[in-house]
């Protein structure tokens, strides 16, 4: 492409200029660029992410554009200040006249690479369930012997021992000194862990060291150590560095302490506080017992004051009187019923006597019966057809009967 000649009389439009620059830029191939990230903008619903890569020494910067997924899926957070190496192709947007680097890969540099490796291991172990709360072992309430893994004459060892002994003077330690940084640190810590775990007198194991850089704390993110801690039968406490430090051991251990001092506080109870609790519990128990005795005494006093306890025969006498009254009422009711029934029977008897045949006979009447010859019982004569002449008759009167014979019959006028 030849050199373009322009002048005040023959200027080029802005769009033409931008198109020319775009052509020059796009002839550049893919390049790797190192710098520090700033102004990271990648929202969950965005398809693209926008970042700025800055050269901290020369105060130069370039805008980066990449798929938002590249930022979201990064093994380490791509936050402001992260040192990275990016792979991208220069691009120029003619409409806005802006230069950018279309990025297809972002790699942490230095510490970032270490953090990326640590984060990848963290994700792997989490996927295997080594961080699952259900597998965490409970620490003993009062350990008789504490296993301590730390460096010789370190501040971490002094902090753990002094704080623990202040809280519970009878506490005992079995300490194994190991390197806590460098290539030998992880193998030595694993060896010490297995030694203490095999000791049946050790109730809990603390792995402790002071703070340091990411490189210094790297042994406590080694995979072999994590698997050794997960396989241990004794509860393990991670007390590495200070609050911001977060090696993988913190996730695998049964308890993560913010500092070695915090580990001693979490593992050993405070004897003064425990004694205060005992005293308080004893006082509350005594008060509860005294209150219970008072309530029982009041209850007994109330029971003694009741009439039934003053004279136990009172309820029996009361019931006896009630039964006597009930019997009297029953006798009265039965007597009245019998009297009424006697009067009724007497009246019925009088009516029967008045209407019966004896009374009729006493007034001068008689009863005539015909006696059949076939031996059947006599029949009262009510019509003349029953007594043909010659019939045997029996006439009942008041004081007996008369046997007679029928001579003749005559119909009524």
TABEL-V296260 format. One record per residue. N is the residue number from 1. RES is the residue in three letters. PHI is phi in whole degrees, -180 to 180 (none if undefined). BURIAL is 1 if it has 16 or more other C-alpha atoms within 10 Angstrom, else 0. D_LAST is the distance of its C-alpha to the last C-alpha in whole Angstrom. Layout:
# TABEL-V296260
{{N RES PHI BURIAL D_LAST} {N RES PHI BURIAL D_LAST}}
This chain:
# TABEL-V296260
{{1 UNK none 0 177} {2 UNK -74 0 179} {3 UNK -73 0 180} {4 UNK -85 0 178} {5 UNK -101 0 181} {6 UNK -131 0 179} {7 UNK -153 0 181} {8 UNK -62 0 180} {9 UNK -85 0 180} {10 UNK -127 0 178} {11 UNK -77 0 175} {12 UNK -105 0 172} {13 UNK -66 0 169} {14 UNK -61 0 167} {15 UNK -62 0 164} {16 UNK -65 0 167} {17 UNK -61 0 169} {18 UNK -64 1 165} {19 UNK -65 1 165} {20 UNK -63 0 169} {21 UNK -63 1 168} {22 UNK -58 1 165} {23 UNK -63 0 167} {24 UNK -63 0 169} {25 UNK -66 0 167} {26 UNK -72 0 165} {27 UNK -78 0 168} {28 UNK -76 0 167} {29 UNK -89 0 166} {30 UNK -69 0 163} {31 UNK -135 0 165} {32 UNK -103 0 164} {33 UNK -133 1 164} {34 UNK -110 1 164} {35 UNK -179 1 163} {36 UNK -114 1 160} {37 UNK -76 1 157} {38 UNK -144 1 156} {39 UNK 52 0 153} {40 UNK -78 1 151} {41 UNK -128 1 148} {42 UNK -150 1 145} {43 UNK -88 0 142} {44 UNK -57 0 139} {45 UNK -94 0 138} {46 UNK -87 0 142} {47 UNK -85 0 143} {48 UNK -115 1 147} {49 UNK -115 1 148} {50 UNK -125 1 151} {51 UNK -135 1 154} {52 UNK -124 1 157} {53 UNK -105 1 160} {54 UNK -116 1 163} {55 UNK -96 0 166} {56 UNK -68 0 166} {57 UNK -79 0 170} {58 UNK -108 0 171} {59 UNK 57 0 168} {60 UNK -107 0 167} {61 UNK -150 0 164} {62 UNK -142 0 162} {63 UNK -83 1 158} {64 UNK -115 1 156} {65 UNK -128 1 153} {66 UNK -153 1 151} {67 UNK -60 1 148} {68 UNK -60 1 145} {69 UNK -61 0 144} {70 UNK -63 1 148} {71 UNK -77 1 147} {72 UNK -65 0 144} {73 UNK -90 0 145} {74 UNK -64 1 148} {75 UNK -66 1 148} {76 UNK -126 1 149} {77 UNK -60 0 148} {78 UNK -93 1 151} {79 UNK -99 0 151} {80 UNK -58 0 154} {81 UNK 98 0 157} {82 UNK -69 1 156} {83 UNK -94 1 159} {84 UNK -140 1 159} {85 UNK -119 1 160} {86 UNK -119 1 159} {87 UNK -113 1 159} {88 UNK -161 1 159} {89 UNK -119 1 161} {90 UNK -60 1 162} {91 UNK -138 1 161} {92 UNK -128 1 161} {93 UNK -94 0 159} {94 UNK -63 1 161} {95 UNK -62 0 158} {96 UNK -103 0 158} {97 UNK 67 0 162} {98 UNK -117 0 161} {99 UNK -100 1 162} {100 UNK -149 1 159} {101 UNK -118 1 159} {102 UNK -75 1 156} {103 UNK -102 1 156} {104 UNK -118 0 154} {105 UNK -156 0 155} {106 UNK -132 1 155} {107 UNK -123 1 156} {108 UNK -66 1 157} {109 UNK -118 1 160} {110 UNK 64 0 161} {111 UNK -58 0 159} {112 UNK -61 1 156} {113 UNK -65 1 157} {114 UNK -64 1 156} {115 UNK -63 1 153} {116 UNK -64 1 152} {117 UNK -66 1 152} {118 UNK -63 1 150} {119 UNK -67 1 148} {120 UNK -64 0 147} {121 UNK -65 1 147} {122 UNK -59 1 144} {123 UNK -65 0 142} {124 UNK -63 0 143} {125 UNK -67 1 142} {126 UNK -63 0 139} {127 UNK -64 0 138} {128 UNK -82 0 138} {129 UNK 89 0 135} {130 UNK -72 1 138} {131 UNK -98 1 137} {132 UNK -61 0 133} {133 UNK -59 0 132} {134 UNK -68 0 130} {135 UNK -95 0 133} {136 UNK -71 1 134} {137 UNK -91 0 135} {138 UNK -75 0 134} {139 UNK -75 1 137} {140 UNK -66 0 136} {141 UNK -65 0 135} {142 UNK -136 0 138} {143 UNK -69 1 141} {144 UNK -81 0 143} {145 UNK -140 1 146} {146 UNK -107 1 147} {147 UNK -86 1 149} {148 UNK -126 1 151} {149 UNK -114 1 153} {150 UNK -164 1 156} {151 UNK -83 1 160} {152 UNK -68 0 162} {153 UNK 56 0 162} {154 UNK -93 0 160} {155 UNK -64 1 159} {156 UNK -62 1 156} {157 UNK -65 1 156} {158 UNK -63 0 157} {159 UNK -63 1 154} {160 UNK -63 1 151} {161 UNK -68 1 152} {162 UNK -66 0 153} {163 UNK -66 1 150} {164 UNK -64 1 148} {165 UNK -71 1 150} {166 UNK -66 1 149} {167 UNK -80 1 145} {168 UNK -148 1 145} {169 UNK -57 0 148} {170 UNK -81 0 147} {171 UNK -65 1 147} {172 UNK -124 1 149} {173 UNK -123 1 151} {174 UNK -122 0 152} {175 UNK -102 1 154} {176 UNK -120 1 156} {177 UNK -87 1 159} {178 UNK -141 1 159} {179 UNK -64 1 161} {180 UNK -120 1 158} {181 UNK -158 1 160} {182 UNK 98 0 162} {183 UNK -67 0 162} {184 UNK -85 0 162} {185 UNK -63 1 159} {186 UNK -60 1 156} {187 UNK -61 1 157} {188 UNK -70 1 157} {189 UNK -65 1 154} {190 UNK -63 1 152} {191 UNK -62 0 154} {192 UNK -64 1 153} {193 UNK -61 1 150} {194 UNK -67 1 149} {195 UNK -64 0 151} {196 UNK -70 1 149} {197 UNK -66 1 146} {198 UNK -78 0 146} {199 UNK -86 0 147} {200 UNK -68 0 143} {201 UNK -82 0 144} {202 UNK -79 1 145} {203 UNK -92 1 142} {204 UNK -156 1 143} {205 UNK -120 1 146} {206 UNK -110 1 147} {207 UNK -106 1 150} {208 UNK -134 1 152} {209 UNK -160 1 155} {210 UNK -77 1 156} {211 UNK -73 1 156} {212 UNK 176 0 159} {213 UNK -76 0 159} {214 UNK -59 1 157} {215 UNK -64 0 160} {216 UNK -65 0 160} {217 UNK -89 1 156} {218 UNK -58 1 156} {219 UNK -57 1 155} {220 UNK -85 1 152} {221 UNK -118 1 151} {222 UNK -71 1 152} {223 UNK -62 1 149} {224 UNK -59 0 150} {225 UNK -66 1 150} {226 UNK -62 1 146} {227 UNK -71 0 145} {228 UNK -67 0 146} {229 UNK -66 1 144} {230 UNK -65 1 141} {231 UNK -85 0 142} {232 UNK -69 1 142} {233 UNK -91 0 140} {234 UNK -95 1 141} {235 UNK -57 1 140} {236 UNK -120 1 143} {237 UNK -112 1 144} {238 UNK -95 1 146} {239 UNK -131 1 148} {240 UNK -109 1 151} {241 UNK 70 1 153} {242 UNK -118 1 151} {243 UNK -52 0 148} {244 UNK -70 0 149} {245 UNK -71 1 151} {246 UNK -148 1 148} {247 UNK -68 1 149} {248 UNK -63 1 147} {249 UNK -55 1 146} {250 UNK -59 1 144} {251 UNK -79 1 142} {252 UNK -83 1 142} {253 UNK -61 1 142} {254 UNK -72 1 139} {255 UNK -149 1 140} {256 UNK -105 1 142} {257 UNK -103 1 144} {258 UNK -66 1 146} {259 UNK -148 1 149} {260 UNK -57 1 150} {261 UNK -62 1 149} {262 UNK -63 1 146} {263 UNK -62 1 145} {264 UNK -61 1 146} {265 UNK -67 1 144} {266 UNK -78 1 141} {267 UNK -92 1 142} {268 UNK -110 1 142} {269 UNK -72 1 140} {270 UNK -83 1 141} {271 UNK -62 0 141} {272 UNK -65 0 141} {273 UNK -65 0 138} {274 UNK -66 0 136} {275 UNK -66 0 137} {276 UNK -62 0 136} {277 UNK -64 0 133} {278 UNK -64 0 132} {279 UNK -62 0 133} {280 UNK -64 0 130} {281 UNK -64 0 128} {282 UNK -64 0 128} {283 UNK -64 0 128} {284 UNK -66 0 125} {285 UNK -66 0 123} {286 UNK -64 0 124} {287 UNK -63 0 123} {288 UNK -64 0 119} {289 UNK -66 0 119} {290 UNK -63 0 120} {291 UNK -63 0 117} {292 UNK -66 0 115} {293 UNK -61 0 115} {294 UNK -62 0 115} {295 UNK -63 0 111} {296 UNK -67 0 110} {297 UNK -63 0 111} {298 UNK -63 0 109} {299 UNK -63 0 106} {300 UNK -65 0 106} {301 UNK -62 0 107} {302 UNK -64 0 104} {303 UNK -66 0 102} {304 UNK -64 0 103} {305 UNK -78 0 102} {306 UNK -75 0 98} {307 UNK -58 0 96} {308 UNK -64 0 95} {309 UNK -85 0 98} {310 UNK -66 0 99} {311 UNK -139 0 96} {312 UNK -60 0 94} {313 UNK -79 0 91} {314 UNK -57 0 90} {315 UNK -62 0 88} {316 UNK -68 0 86} {317 UNK -61 0 85} {318 UNK -61 0 84} {319 UNK -67 0 82} {320 UNK -62 0 81} {321 UNK -62 0 80} {322 UNK -63 0 78} {323 UNK -66 0 76} {324 UNK -60 0 75} {325 UNK -63 0 74} {326 UNK -65 0 72} {327 UNK -65 0 70} {328 UNK -60 0 69} {329 UNK -63 0 68} {330 UNK -64 0 66} {331 UNK -62 0 65} {332 UNK -63 0 63} {333 UNK -64 0 61} {334 UNK -67 0 60} {335 UNK -62 0 59} {336 UNK -63 0 57} {337 UNK -64 0 55} {338 UNK -65 0 54} {339 UNK -62 0 53} {340 UNK -63 0 51} {341 UNK -70 0 50} {342 UNK -63 0 49} {343 UNK -60 0 47} {344 UNK -65 0 45} {345 UNK -64 0 44} {346 UNK -59 0 43} {347 UNK -63 0 41} {348 UNK -64 0 39} {349 UNK -63 0 39} {350 UNK -65 0 37} {351 UNK -65 0 35} {352 UNK -64 0 34} {353 UNK -63 0 34} {354 UNK -69 0 31} {355 UNK -92 0 29} {356 UNK -76 0 29} {357 UNK -66 0 27} {358 UNK -58 0 29} {359 UNK -64 0 29} {360 UNK -64 1 25} {361 UNK -65 0 25} {362 UNK -64 0 28} {363 UNK -84 0 25} {364 UNK 106 0 23} {365 UNK -88 0 21} {366 UNK -139 1 22} {367 UNK -117 1 22} {368 UNK -102 1 20} {369 UNK -124 1 23} {370 UNK -97 1 23} {371 UNK -102 1 27} {372 UNK -64 0 28} {373 UNK -76 0 30} {374 UNK -83 0 33} {375 UNK 86 0 34} {376 UNK -72 0 32} {377 UNK -60 0 31} {378 UNK -60 0 27} {379 UNK -121 0 24} {380 UNK -69 0 22} {381 UNK -84 1 18} {382 UNK -120 0 16} {383 UNK -150 0 14} {384 UNK -70 0 13} {385 UNK -68 0 16} {386 UNK -78 0 18} {387 UNK -125 1 18} {388 UNK -65 0 19} {389 UNK -54 0 20} {390 UNK 92 0 23} {391 UNK -68 1 23} {392 UNK -85 1 25} {393 UNK -118 1 23} {394 UNK -125 1 25} {395 UNK -110 1 23} {396 UNK -91 1 26} {397 UNK -121 1 26} {398 UNK -62 1 29} {399 UNK -108 0 32} {400 UNK 162 0 31} {401 UNK -140 0 28} {402 UNK -126 0 27} {403 UNK -95 0 27} {404 UNK -145 0 24} {405 UNK -124 0 23} {406 UNK -79 0 20} {407 UNK -89 0 19} {408 UNK -159 0 16} {409 UNK -127 0 12} {410 UNK -144 0 9} {411 UNK -64 0 6} {412 UNK -72 0 4} {413 UNK -70 0 0}}
